[in-house]
């Protein structure tokens, strides 16, 4: 009787066992497949991130546009509300300044009224309205001057220049639009017989 016949477990000889080891080619193939799957997943993640950033940028653009439109709407409503107030303040400024000049011509102290006029102009400044004027000798500007009367002059170089400012002008600070031109009297030269007409547009009283 041999040892093989008496083996109680009937175990086979280790040399006869079917042991199959993986080859290097098979191991490389499994690794390549795993890397390929990982790359595909990373690609999908990148696409999702790109879409997220695109949507975020679009959302921010929409928010910025809505904010801008809201600011314009609020500004427009504010201007509509302030429109009659600004008009009344301009008329009040004219009245106060006329009264100041009257007191000065009568030899009275106009400082109290002048302080009121200054307060009115500060309110106009807070409403976005700038006050502007002109100096004697300034040339006539159709967009910023309103002639109230003409003053005859003998010097042709004075033709169509400011002789006297009667009331200041007012313009919107933001847009530059003139709300009320400077009201003034302008020199006008009348040529004698045989003399040529002066150059430049004439300032006619209104």
C-alpha positions as CSV (number, residue, x, y, z in Angstrom):
1,X,0.0,0.0,0.0
2,X,1.3,3.4,-1.0
3,X,1.2,6.6,1.0
4,X,-1.2,8.0,-1.7
5,X,-3.7,5.1,-1.1
6,X,-3.7,5.7,2.7
7,X,-4.1,9.6,2.6
8,X,-7.3,10.1,4.6
9,X,-8.2,13.4,2.9
10,X,-7.4,12.2,-0.5
11,X,-5.5,15.4,-1.1
12,X,-3.8,15.7,-4.4
13,X,-0.2,16.3,-4.8
14,X,0.6,20.1,-4.8
15,X,2.5,19.7,-7.9
16,X,-0.6,18.4,-9.7
17,X,-2.8,21.4,-8.6
18,X,-4.1,23.7,-11.3
19,X,-2.8,27.1,-10.2
20,X,-3.4,29.9,-12.9
21,X,-1.5,33.1,-12.3
22,X,-2.5,36.4,-14.1
23,X,-0.2,37.5,-16.8
24,X,1.2,41.1,-17.0
25,X,-0.9,41.8,-20.1
26,X,-4.1,40.9,-18.3
27,X,-3.1,43.2,-15.3
28,X,-2.4,46.1,-17.7
29,X,-5.7,45.6,-19.4
30,X,-7.6,45.8,-16.1
31,X,-5.7,48.9,-15.1
32,X,-6.3,50.6,-18.5
33,X,-10.1,49.9,-18.3
34,X,-10.2,51.4,-14.8
35,X,-8.3,54.5,-15.9
36,X,-10.6,54.8,-18.9
37,X,-13.7,54.7,-16.7
38,X,-12.2,57.2,-14.3
39,X,-11.4,59.5,-17.2
40,X,-14.9,59.2,-18.5
41,X,-16.3,60.1,-15.0
42,X,-13.9,63.1,-14.7
43,X,-15.0,64.2,-18.2
44,X,-18.7,64.2,-17.1
45,X,-17.8,66.1,-13.9
46,X,-16.0,68.7,-16.0
47,X,-19.0,69.1,-18.3
48,X,-21.3,69.5,-15.3
49,X,-19.0,72.1,-13.7
50,X,-18.8,74.0,-17.0
51,X,-22.6,74.0,-17.3
52,X,-22.8,75.2,-13.7
53,X,-20.4,78.1,-14.3
54,X,-22.3,79.0,-17.5
55,X,-25.6,79.1,-15.7
56,X,-24.1,81.1,-12.8
57,X,-22.6,83.6,-15.3
58,X,-26.0,83.9,-17.0
59,X,-27.7,84.3,-13.7
60,X,-25.3,87.1,-12.6
61,X,-25.8,88.8,-15.9
62,X,-29.6,88.8,-15.5
63,X,-29.3,90.1,-11.9
64,X,-27.0,92.9,-13.0
65,X,-29.4,93.9,-15.8
66,X,-32.4,93.8,-13.5
67,X,-30.5,95.9,-10.9
68,X,-29.6,98.5,-13.6
69,X,-33.2,98.6,-14.9
70,X,-34.4,99.0,-11.3
71,X,-32.0,101.9,-10.7
72,X,-33.1,103.6,-13.9
73,X,-36.7,103.1,-12.9
74,X,-36.2,104.5,-9.5
75,X,-34.3,107.5,-11.0
76,X,-37.1,108.1,-13.5
77,X,-39.7,108.0,-10.8
78,X,-37.6,110.4,-8.6
79,X,-37.3,112.9,-11.4
80,X,-41.1,112.7,-12.1
81,X,-41.8,113.4,-8.4
82,X,-39.2,116.2,-8.2
83,X,-40.2,117.9,-11.5
84,X,-42.8,120.3,-10.1
85,X,-40.7,120.9,-6.9
86,X,-37.7,121.9,-9.0
87,X,-39.9,124.2,-11.2
88,X,-41.2,125.9,-8.1
89,X,-37.8,126.3,-6.6
90,X,-36.5,127.9,-9.8
91,X,-39.4,130.4,-9.7
92,X,-38.7,131.1,-6.0
93,X,-35.0,131.7,-6.7
94,X,-35.9,134.2,-9.4
95,X,-38.3,136.1,-7.0
96,X,-35.8,136.2,-4.1
97,X,-33.0,137.4,-6.4
98,X,-35.2,140.1,-7.9
99,X,-36.1,141.2,-4.3
100,X,-32.4,141.2,-3.3
101,X,-31.5,143.5,-6.3
102,X,-34.4,145.8,-5.4
103,X,-33.3,146.1,-1.8
104,X,-29.7,146.8,-2.9
105,X,-30.9,149.6,-5.3
106,X,-33.0,151.1,-2.5
107,X,-29.9,151.1,-0.2
108,X,-31.4,148.5,2.2
109,X,-29.7,145.5,3.7
110,X,-30.6,142.4,1.6
111,X,-28.6,139.9,3.6
112,X,-31.6,138.1,5.1
113,X,-33.3,137.5,1.8
114,X,-30.0,136.6,0.3
115,X,-29.6,133.8,2.9
116,X,-33.0,132.5,1.9
117,X,-31.9,132.5,-1.8
118,X,-28.8,130.6,-0.8
119,X,-30.9,128.0,1.0
120,X,-33.0,127.6,-2.1
121,X,-30.0,127.0,-4.3
122,X,-28.6,124.4,-1.8
123,X,-31.9,122.5,-2.1
124,X,-31.7,122.7,-5.9
125,X,-28.1,121.3,-5.7
126,X,-29.4,118.3,-3.7
127,X,-32.0,117.8,-6.4
128,X,-29.2,117.5,-9.0
129,X,-29.6,121.0,-10.4
130,X,-26.6,123.3,-11.1
131,X,-26.9,127.0,-11.3
132,X,-24.9,128.8,-14.0
133,X,-24.7,132.4,-15.1
134,X,-22.9,134.6,-17.6
135,X,-20.6,137.6,-17.5
136,X,-21.0,140.9,-19.4
137,X,-19.2,140.6,-22.7
138,X,-19.9,136.8,-23.1
139,X,-21.0,136.0,-26.6
140,X,-24.6,135.0,-27.2
141,X,-25.1,131.2,-26.9
142,X,-28.5,130.1,-28.3
143,X,-28.5,126.9,-26.1
144,X,-27.7,128.7,-22.8
145,X,-29.0,132.2,-23.1
146,X,-32.4,133.7,-23.4
147,X,-32.5,137.4,-24.6
148,X,-35.0,139.5,-22.7
149,X,-34.1,142.8,-24.4
150,X,-31.4,144.4,-26.6
151,X,-29.2,147.3,-25.7
152,X,-28.0,149.5,-28.5
153,X,-24.2,149.9,-28.7
154,X,-21.8,151.9,-30.8
155,X,-19.0,149.4,-30.7
156,X,-19.4,146.6,-33.2
157,X,-17.2,144.3,-31.1
158,X,-19.9,144.3,-28.5
159,X,-22.6,143.0,-30.9
160,X,-24.5,140.0,-29.5
161,X,-22.7,139.9,-26.2
162,X,-24.2,140.0,-22.7
163,X,-24.9,143.4,-21.5
164,X,-26.6,142.5,-18.2
165,X,-27.7,139.2,-16.6
166,X,-31.3,139.3,-15.3
167,X,-31.7,135.8,-14.0
168,X,-29.4,132.8,-13.6
169,X,-29.7,129.6,-15.6
170,X,-30.3,126.0,-14.3
171,X,-29.1,122.7,-15.7
172,X,-29.4,119.1,-14.8
173,X,-26.1,117.9,-13.4
174,X,-26.4,114.3,-14.6
175,X,-27.5,114.9,-18.2
176,X,-26.3,118.5,-18.7
177,X,-29.8,119.4,-20.0
178,X,-30.5,123.1,-19.6
179,X,-33.7,123.5,-17.6
180,X,-33.8,127.3,-17.8
181,X,-31.3,129.4,-19.8
182,X,-29.7,132.5,-18.4
183,X,-32.0,135.4,-18.9
184,X,-30.1,138.5,-20.0
185,X,-30.0,141.7,-22.0
186,X,-27.7,141.7,-25.0
187,X,-25.8,144.5,-26.9
188,X,-26.9,145.0,-30.4
189,X,-24.9,147.1,-32.9
190,X,-26.8,148.8,-35.7
191,X,-24.6,149.7,-38.7
192,X,-24.9,153.2,-40.2
193,X,-25.7,153.9,-43.8
194,X,-23.4,152.0,-46.1
195,X,-21.9,149.9,-43.3
196,X,-22.0,146.1,-43.5
197,X,-24.1,144.0,-41.2
198,X,-22.2,142.6,-38.2
199,X,-21.3,139.0,-38.3
200,X,-22.9,136.3,-36.1
201,X,-26.4,135.3,-35.3
202,X,-28.5,138.1,-33.7
203,X,-29.8,137.8,-30.2
204,X,-33.4,138.9,-30.5
205,X,-35.5,139.8,-27.4
206,X,-38.4,137.5,-26.6
